[in-house]
Amino acid sequence: MAKRPTGLRINGITKRRIFYGLAAMVALLVLGTIIGLIWADTSDVAGAFAVVTNIVGAVGVVSLLIALAVVTRRQRQG
């Protein structure tokens, strides 16, 4: 069996993959906002969906920005 590292691996993540993830999270935020603006007042399910997508999108953007900072810093040091 192959040995798995115990910590998080950010070395294998490229900047391009992080940018694609950021684009997906921004699209999720836009989708949640559109659903929230259009249908949230008529349906509780749509409102809950909008809230969840906005929370997931915001957390995703923040975590991907942190990963981007770590990858950029490691490339400058190494």
mmCIF file of the C-alpha atoms, coordinates in Angstrom:
data_MODEL
# 
_entry.id   MODEL 
# 
loop_
_atom_site.group_PDB 
_atom_site.id 
_atom_site.type_symbol 
_atom_site.label_atom_id 
_atom_site.label_alt_id 
_atom_site.label_comp_id 
_atom_site.label_asym_id 
_atom_site.label_entity_id 
_atom_site.label_seq_id 
_atom_site.pdbx_PDB_ins_code 
_atom_site.Cartn_x 
_atom_site.Cartn_y 
_atom_site.Cartn_z 
_atom_site.occupancy 
_atom_site.B_iso_or_equiv 
_atom_site.pdbx_formal_charge 
_atom_site.auth_seq_id 
_atom_site.auth_comp_id 
_atom_site.auth_asym_id 
_atom_site.auth_atom_id 
_atom_site.pdbx_PDB_model_num 
ATOM 1  C CA . MET A 1 1  ? 0.000   0.000  0.000   1.00 0.00 ? 1  MET A CA 1 
ATOM 2  C CA . ALA A 1 2  ? 1.116   3.499  -0.733  1.00 0.00 ? 2  ALA A CA 1 
ATOM 3  C CA . LYS A 1 3  ? 1.927   5.832  2.097   1.00 0.00 ? 3  LYS A CA 1 
ATOM 4  C CA . ARG A 1 4  ? -0.481  8.727  2.495   1.00 0.00 ? 4  ARG A CA 1 
ATOM 5  C CA . PRO A 1 5  ? 0.696   11.986 4.002   1.00 0.00 ? 5  PRO A CA 1 
ATOM 6  C CA . THR A 1 6  ? -0.851  12.941 7.302   1.00 0.00 ? 6  THR A CA 1 
ATOM 7  C CA . GLY A 1 7  ? -1.254  16.643 6.521   1.00 0.00 ? 7  GLY A CA 1 
ATOM 8  C CA . LEU A 1 8  ? -2.993  18.589 3.815   1.00 0.00 ? 8  LEU A CA 1 
ATOM 9  C CA . ARG A 1 9  ? -1.371  18.483 0.389   1.00 0.00 ? 9  ARG A CA 1 
ATOM 10 C CA . ILE A 1 10 ? -1.413  21.757 -1.418  1.00 0.00 ? 10 ILE A CA 1 
ATOM 11 C CA . ASN A 1 11 ? 1.702   21.022 -3.476  1.00 0.00 ? 11 ASN A CA 1 
ATOM 12 C CA . GLY A 1 12 ? -0.257  19.102 -6.101  1.00 0.00 ? 12 GLY A CA 1 
ATOM 13 C CA . ILE A 1 13 ? -2.744  21.897 -6.706  1.00 0.00 ? 13 ILE A CA 1 
ATOM 14 C CA . THR A 1 14 ? -1.928  24.200 -9.590  1.00 0.00 ? 14 THR A CA 1 
ATOM 15 C CA . LYS A 1 15 ? -2.906  27.841 -9.801  1.00 0.00 ? 15 LYS A CA 1 
ATOM 16 C CA . ARG A 1 16 ? -5.071  27.053 -12.815 1.00 0.00 ? 16 ARG A CA 1 
ATOM 17 C CA . ARG A 1 17 ? -7.097  24.520 -10.831 1.00 0.00 ? 17 ARG A CA 1 
ATOM 18 C CA . ILE A 1 18 ? -7.541  27.053 -8.013  1.00 0.00 ? 18 ILE A CA 1 
ATOM 19 C CA . PHE A 1 19 ? -8.727  29.692 -10.500 1.00 0.00 ? 19 PHE A CA 1 
ATOM 20 C CA . TYR A 1 20 ? -11.236 27.228 -11.972 1.00 0.00 ? 20 TYR A CA 1 
ATOM 21 C CA . GLY A 1 21 ? -12.503 26.520 -8.471  1.00 0.00 ? 21 GLY A CA 1 
ATOM 22 C CA . LEU A 1 22 ? -12.797 30.240 -7.768  1.00 0.00 ? 22 LEU A CA 1 
ATOM 23 C CA . ALA A 1 23 ? -14.787 30.708 -10.974 1.00 0.00 ? 23 ALA A CA 1 
ATOM 24 C CA . ALA A 1 24 ? -17.131 27.893 -9.949  1.00 0.00 ? 24 ALA A CA 1 
ATOM 25 C CA . MET A 1 25 ? -17.632 29.390 -6.480  1.00 0.00 ? 25 MET A CA 1 
ATOM 26 C CA . VAL A 1 26 ? -18.379 32.824 -7.934  1.00 0.00 ? 26 VAL A CA 1 
ATOM 27 C CA . ALA A 1 27 ? -20.897 31.214 -10.309 1.00 0.00 ? 27 ALA A CA 1 
ATOM 28 C CA . LEU A 1 28 ? -22.493 29.487 -7.304  1.00 0.00 ? 28 LEU A CA 1 
ATOM 29 C CA . LEU A 1 29 ? -22.735 32.823 -5.495  1.00 0.00 ? 29 LEU A CA 1 
ATOM 30 C CA . VAL A 1 30 ? -24.369 34.421 -8.533  1.00 0.00 ? 30 VAL A CA 1 
ATOM 31 C CA . LEU A 1 31 ? -26.805 31.515 -8.859  1.00 0.00 ? 31 LEU A CA 1 
ATOM 32 C CA . GLY A 1 32 ? -27.740 31.719 -5.188  1.00 0.00 ? 32 GLY A CA 1 
ATOM 33 C CA . THR A 1 33 ? -28.250 35.462 -5.433  1.00 0.00 ? 33 THR A CA 1 
ATOM 34 C CA . ILE A 1 34 ? -30.443 35.152 -8.518  1.00 0.00 ? 34 ILE A CA 1 
ATOM 35 C CA . ILE A 1 35 ? -32.553 32.444 -6.903  1.00 0.00 ? 35 ILE A CA 1 
ATOM 36 C CA . GLY A 1 36 ? -32.789 34.513 -3.742  1.00 0.00 ? 36 GLY A CA 1 
ATOM 37 C CA . LEU A 1 37 ? -33.894 37.634 -5.586  1.00 0.00 ? 37 LEU A CA 1 
ATOM 38 C CA . ILE A 1 38 ? -36.422 35.954 -7.843  1.00 0.00 ? 38 ILE A CA 1 
ATOM 39 C CA . TRP A 1 39 ? -37.998 33.077 -5.936  1.00 0.00 ? 39 TRP A CA 1 
ATOM 40 C CA . ALA A 1 40 ? -37.160 33.410 -2.242  1.00 0.00 ? 40 ALA A CA 1 
ATOM 41 C CA . ASP A 1 41 ? -40.239 35.481 -1.448  1.00 0.00 ? 41 ASP A CA 1 
ATOM 42 C CA . THR A 1 42 ? -42.573 32.856 -2.938  1.00 0.00 ? 42 THR A CA 1 
ATOM 43 C CA . SER A 1 43 ? -40.995 29.641 -1.650  1.00 0.00 ? 43 SER A CA 1 
ATOM 44 C CA . ASP A 1 44 ? -39.282 28.680 1.585   1.00 0.00 ? 44 ASP A CA 1 
ATOM 45 C CA . VAL A 1 45 ? -37.343 25.955 -0.214  1.00 0.00 ? 45 VAL A CA 1 
ATOM 46 C CA . ALA A 1 46 ? -35.955 28.460 -2.730  1.00 0.00 ? 46 ALA A CA 1 
ATOM 47 C CA . GLY A 1 47 ? -34.984 30.793 0.098   1.00 0.00 ? 47 GLY A CA 1 
ATOM 48 C CA . ALA A 1 48 ? -33.209 28.003 1.960   1.00 0.00 ? 48 ALA A CA 1 
ATOM 49 C CA . PHE A 1 49 ? -31.446 26.933 -1.247  1.00 0.00 ? 49 PHE A CA 1 
ATOM 50 C CA . ALA A 1 50 ? -30.293 30.496 -1.854  1.00 0.00 ? 50 ALA A CA 1 
ATOM 51 C CA . VAL A 1 51 ? -28.936 30.801 1.682   1.00 0.00 ? 51 VAL A CA 1 
ATOM 52 C CA . VAL A 1 52 ? -27.075 27.472 1.474   1.00 0.00 ? 52 VAL A CA 1 
ATOM 53 C CA . THR A 1 53 ? -25.549 28.223 -1.930  1.00 0.00 ? 53 THR A CA 1 
ATOM 54 C CA . ASN A 1 54 ? -24.390 31.645 -0.744  1.00 0.00 ? 54 ASN A CA 1 
ATOM 55 C CA . ILE A 1 55 ? -22.793 30.194 2.389   1.00 0.00 ? 55 ILE A CA 1 
ATOM 56 C CA . VAL A 1 56 ? -21.080 27.382 0.470   1.00 0.00 ? 56 VAL A CA 1 
ATOM 57 C CA . GLY A 1 57 ? -19.919 29.821 -2.212  1.00 0.00 ? 57 GLY A CA 1 
ATOM 58 C CA . ALA A 1 58 ? -18.504 32.284 0.318   1.00 0.00 ? 58 ALA A CA 1 
ATOM 59 C CA . VAL A 1 59 ? -16.680 29.580 2.279   1.00 0.00 ? 59 VAL A CA 1 
ATOM 60 C CA . GLY A 1 60 ? -15.354 28.125 -0.967  1.00 0.00 ? 60 GLY A CA 1 
ATOM 61 C CA . VAL A 1 61 ? -14.048 31.474 -2.176  1.00 0.00 ? 61 VAL A CA 1 
ATOM 62 C CA . VAL A 1 62 ? -12.287 32.175 1.118   1.00 0.00 ? 62 VAL A CA 1 
ATOM 63 C CA . SER A 1 63 ? -10.688 28.723 1.307   1.00 0.00 ? 63 SER A CA 1 
ATOM 64 C CA . LEU A 1 64 ? -9.554  28.863 -2.318  1.00 0.00 ? 64 LEU A CA 1 
ATOM 65 C CA . LEU A 1 65 ? -8.056  32.322 -1.814  1.00 0.00 ? 65 LEU A CA 1 
ATOM 66 C CA . ILE A 1 66 ? -6.099  30.967 1.157   1.00 0.00 ? 66 ILE A CA 1 
ATOM 67 C CA . ALA A 1 67 ? -4.916  28.023 -0.974  1.00 0.00 ? 67 ALA A CA 1 
ATOM 68 C CA . LEU A 1 68 ? -3.895  30.438 -3.731  1.00 0.00 ? 68 LEU A CA 1 
ATOM 69 C CA . ALA A 1 69 ? -1.893  32.509 -1.256  1.00 0.00 ? 69 ALA A CA 1 
ATOM 70 C CA . VAL A 1 70 ? -0.143  29.398 0.072   1.00 0.00 ? 70 VAL A CA 1 
ATOM 71 C CA . VAL A 1 71 ? 0.694   28.075 -3.397  1.00 0.00 ? 71 VAL A CA 1 
ATOM 72 C CA . THR A 1 72 ? 1.953   31.489 -4.554  1.00 0.00 ? 72 THR A CA 1 
ATOM 73 C CA . ARG A 1 73 ? 4.090   31.899 -1.457  1.00 0.00 ? 73 ARG A CA 1 
ATOM 74 C CA . ARG A 1 74 ? 5.613   28.443 -1.847  1.00 0.00 ? 74 ARG A CA 1 
ATOM 75 C CA . GLN A 1 75 ? 6.445   29.124 -5.491  1.00 0.00 ? 75 GLN A CA 1 
ATOM 76 C CA . ARG A 1 76 ? 8.203   32.363 -4.563  1.00 0.00 ? 76 ARG A CA 1 
ATOM 77 C CA . GLN A 1 77 ? 10.219  30.684 -1.796  1.00 0.00 ? 77 GLN A CA 1 
ATOM 78 C CA . GLY A 1 78 ? 11.189  27.616 -3.783  1.00 0.00 ? 78 GLY A CA 1 
# 
